[in-house]
């Protein structure tokens, strides 16, 4: 039997976000403030950030938000009609990955990083259910930088709930949540500083 998230972290029990059709767990202090500051500066400076490109209503749109796709060499990933070619792992990302693997009991071979420069940049409603993703592995999401509001919406009954993602927090989205819920990073006038979000995933090998 695997240890629980609570046991492995030896910290206050994580908050359960959803009441049905999958589960999401939120932990406020996955990284301490000084660690967050170091990781944020390192990731911002040493990764090849580029504007995201998505196909929306048949047109190619370039976003203000910037992204990096870091993964094992075989992990090609396609979302919003655009295929991502993986960048190499950095030492900092490997350290975060190892810590998450210890906590969740799952292995990860990829990480999608998003850089939101301020509250004017967000993410619309969507589910992380692309065919390349291993649907049996949770998605582990680490937040660094500005506090932002993250919302969930049930696909059938449109029930909504939300949580504020703090600097250094961890959100784990367990299967089969992506089948039943969408999620969104809401825009806001309050946040004026940047935020980096790291979502660790497991990509299935191509047959």
C-alpha positions as CSV (number, residue, x, y, z in Angstrom):
1,X,0.0,0.0,0.0
2,X,1.4,3.4,-1.0
3,X,2.0,6.1,1.6
4,X,-0.5,8.9,1.5
5,X,0.5,12.4,0.4
6,X,0.0,13.5,4.0
7,X,2.4,10.9,5.3
8,X,5.1,11.6,2.8
9,X,5.2,15.3,3.2
10,X,4.8,15.3,7.0
11,X,2.8,18.6,6.7
12,X,-0.8,19.6,7.3
13,X,-3.2,17.4,5.4
14,X,-3.8,18.5,1.8
15,X,-7.2,20.0,0.9
16,X,-9.6,17.9,-1.2
17,X,-11.1,20.2,-3.9
18,X,-13.7,18.2,-5.8
19,X,-16.6,16.2,-4.3
20,X,-17.3,13.8,-7.2
21,X,-16.0,12.3,-10.5
22,X,-12.3,12.4,-9.6
23,X,-10.3,14.3,-7.1
24,X,-7.9,17.2,-6.9
25,X,-5.7,17.8,-3.8
26,X,-4.1,21.1,-2.9
27,X,-1.1,21.6,-0.6
28,X,-0.1,25.2,0.2
29,X,3.5,24.8,1.2
30,X,5.2,22.3,-1.1
31,X,8.2,24.6,-1.3
32,X,9.4,27.2,1.2
33,X,9.6,30.9,0.2
34,X,13.4,30.9,-0.2
35,X,13.3,27.8,-2.4
36,X,10.5,29.4,-4.5
37,X,12.6,32.5,-5.1
38,X,15.6,30.4,-6.2
39,X,13.6,28.1,-8.5
40,X,11.7,31.0,-10.1
41,X,14.8,32.9,-11.0
42,X,16.6,29.9,-12.3
43,X,13.7,28.7,-14.5
44,X,13.1,32.2,-15.8
45,X,16.7,32.7,-16.7
46,X,17.8,29.3,-18.0
47,X,14.9,27.9,-20.0
48,X,14.1,28.8,-23.7
49,X,10.8,30.4,-23.2
50,X,8.7,31.2,-26.3
51,X,5.2,32.4,-27.0
52,X,2.7,29.7,-27.3
53,X,1.0,29.0,-30.6
54,X,-2.5,27.5,-30.7
55,X,-5.1,26.9,-33.4
56,X,-8.3,28.7,-32.5
57,X,-11.3,28.7,-34.8
58,X,-9.1,27.5,-37.6
59,X,-6.5,30.3,-37.2
60,X,-3.0,30.2,-35.7
61,X,-2.9,32.4,-32.7
62,X,0.3,33.5,-30.8
63,X,-0.2,34.0,-27.1
64,X,1.4,36.5,-24.7
65,X,1.8,33.6,-22.3
66,X,5.1,31.8,-22.9
67,X,5.8,28.1,-22.6
68,X,8.5,25.5,-22.5
69,X,8.0,21.7,-23.1
70,X,10.6,19.7,-21.2
71,X,10.6,15.9,-21.5
72,X,12.4,12.7,-22.3
73,X,13.5,12.7,-26.0
74,X,10.7,10.4,-27.2
75,X,7.9,12.5,-25.6
76,X,6.3,14.4,-28.4
77,X,3.1,16.3,-27.2
78,X,0.3,17.8,-29.3
79,X,-2.2,20.2,-27.9
80,X,-4.4,22.9,-29.5
81,X,-3.2,21.5,-32.9
82,X,0.5,22.2,-32.3
83,X,3.2,19.6,-31.7
84,X,5.8,20.3,-29.0
85,X,9.4,19.2,-29.4
86,X,10.9,18.5,-26.0
87,X,13.8,20.5,-24.4
88,X,16.3,18.8,-22.2
89,X,15.8,18.5,-18.4
90,X,17.6,20.9,-16.2
91,X,19.0,19.9,-12.8
92,X,16.3,22.0,-11.0
93,X,13.5,20.4,-13.0
94,X,14.9,16.9,-12.3
95,X,15.0,17.7,-8.6
96,X,11.4,18.9,-8.6
97,X,10.4,15.8,-10.6
98,X,12.1,13.5,-8.1
99,X,10.3,15.1,-5.2
100,X,6.9,14.8,-6.9
101,X,7.5,11.2,-7.8
102,X,8.3,10.4,-4.1
103,X,5.1,12.2,-3.0
104,X,2.7,10.9,-5.6
105,X,4.1,7.4,-6.1
106,X,4.0,7.9,-9.9
107,X,6.7,8.5,-12.4
108,X,6.8,11.5,-14.8
109,X,8.6,11.9,-18.1
110,X,7.6,15.4,-19.1
111,X,6.8,18.9,-17.8
112,X,4.8,21.7,-19.5
113,X,5.8,25.1,-18.1
114,X,3.7,28.2,-18.5
115,X,4.9,31.8,-17.8
116,X,2.2,34.3,-17.1
117,X,3.6,37.8,-17.0
118,X,0.7,39.3,-15.1
119,X,-3.0,38.8,-14.3
120,X,-4.0,39.8,-17.9
121,X,-2.8,36.4,-19.0
122,X,-4.7,33.3,-18.2
123,X,-5.9,30.0,-19.5
124,X,-9.4,29.3,-20.8
125,X,-11.6,26.3,-19.9
126,X,-10.0,23.0,-21.0
127,X,-9.2,19.4,-19.9
128,X,-5.8,17.8,-20.1
129,X,-7.0,14.7,-21.9
130,X,-4.9,14.6,-25.0
131,X,-4.3,11.1,-26.4
132,X,-0.6,11.1,-25.6
133,X,-1.3,11.4,-21.8
134,X,-1.3,8.4,-19.5
135,X,-4.9,8.6,-18.2
136,X,-3.9,6.5,-15.1
137,X,-1.3,9.0,-13.9
138,X,-2.2,12.2,-12.0
139,X,-1.0,15.5,-13.2
140,X,1.1,17.3,-10.6
141,X,1.1,21.1,-10.9
142,X,3.6,23.3,-9.0
143,X,3.1,27.1,-8.8
144,X,5.8,29.7,-8.4
145,X,5.3,33.4,-8.2
146,X,2.1,35.4,-8.1
147,X,-1.0,34.1,-6.3
148,X,-3.7,33.2,-8.9
149,X,-7.2,31.8,-8.9
150,X,-7.7,28.4,-10.4
151,X,-11.3,27.2,-11.2
152,X,-12.9,23.8,-12.0
153,X,-16.2,23.3,-13.9
154,X,-18.0,20.0,-14.2
155,X,-18.7,19.1,-17.9
156,X,-22.3,17.9,-17.3
157,X,-23.9,19.9,-14.5
158,X,-21.6,23.0,-14.8
159,X,-20.9,22.9,-11.1
160,X,-17.9,25.2,-10.4
161,X,-15.4,25.4,-7.6
162,X,-12.1,27.3,-7.2
163,X,-8.8,27.5,-5.2
164,X,-6.1,30.2,-5.0
165,X,-2.8,28.8,-6.0
166,X,-0.1,30.3,-3.8
167,X,3.6,30.6,-4.4
168,X,5.2,27.2,-3.7
169,X,1.9,25.3,-3.7
170,X,1.1,21.9,-5.3
171,X,-2.1,20.8,-7.0
172,X,-2.5,17.1,-7.9
173,X,-5.3,16.3,-10.4
174,X,-6.1,12.6,-10.0
175,X,-7.8,10.5,-12.7
176,X,-10.5,10.3,-13.8
177,X,-10.9,14.0,-13.1
178,X,-10.0,15.1,-16.7
179,X,-12.9,13.0,-18.1
180,X,-15.5,14.9,-16.0
181,X,-14.0,18.4,-15.3
182,X,-12.5,21.3,-17.1
183,X,-10.2,23.8,-15.4
184,X,-9.2,27.4,-16.0
185,X,-6.6,30.0,-14.8
186,X,-8.8,33.1,-14.4
187,X,-7.6,36.5,-15.4
188,X,-7.4,39.2,-12.8
189,X,-6.6,42.9,-12.3
190,X,-5.0,42.1,-8.9
191,X,-2.0,40.1,-9.9
192,X,0.7,42.3,-11.5
193,X,3.7,40.1,-11.0
194,X,4.6,37.0,-13.0
195,X,3.8,33.3,-12.2
196,X,5.5,30.1,-13.5
197,X,3.4,27.0,-13.5
198,X,4.9,23.5,-13.9
199,X,2.7,20.6,-14.8
200,X,4.3,17.2,-14.7
201,X,2.8,14.6,-16.8
202,X,3.4,11.0,-18.1
203,X,3.4,10.7,-21.9
204,X,2.6,7.2,-23.4
205,X,5.2,5.8,-25.8
206,X,4.2,5.8,-29.5
207,X,3.3,2.3,-30.8
